[in-house]
């Protein structure tokens, strides 16, 4: 019998003996992985589309771009997406706090702007704990309280922005406030969709 080449061994072990209809381990692994990716992509697309369709204030683009960063530790379902939205909101808040503290050290800023930034610092500081509490109660199954906390953070982003707008000042936190508002809205929508018994319309 002729010696079996390395390539032949590779095909036999990893690709399987096609003549007897064997499916290789690698083929099955790739197929399963691709199916999971496609399923996750579909879930994100459908969820973001549904949220954007039911609420004129939510951005499909921001939702579909933000949610794909799903850690392996999270389930690829609505509950997992809700957690990701809340964690992204928390990341936004912590980064914005650093930005606010840096801006407050700028002595060239107008006193009114400094006052607005100080208010925003307080709002964002409170938002950290509200998001953390929201995640905790969500994981315990108390979706209603989680919605209340996330709604308050959403309102904090609006309040921060309005402080600058009241006197026509250009807010240095416009992008941060917008992103936080959107991420909270997305989280609220997904929590709403995850609730076992829920109305069709998103409550905002």
Protein Blocks (a to p, Z undefined) as FASTA:
>chain_A
ZZddfklmmmmmmnopfknopacfklmmmmmmmmmmmmmmmmmmmmmmmmmmmpmkbcfk
lmmmmmmmccfkbccbfklmmmmmmmmmmmmmmmmmmmmmmmmmmmkbcfklmmmmmmmm
mmmmmmmmmmmmmmmmmmnopamlmmmmmmmmmmmmmmmmmmmmmnopacfklmmmmmmm
mmmmmmmmmmmmmpmbacfbdcZZ
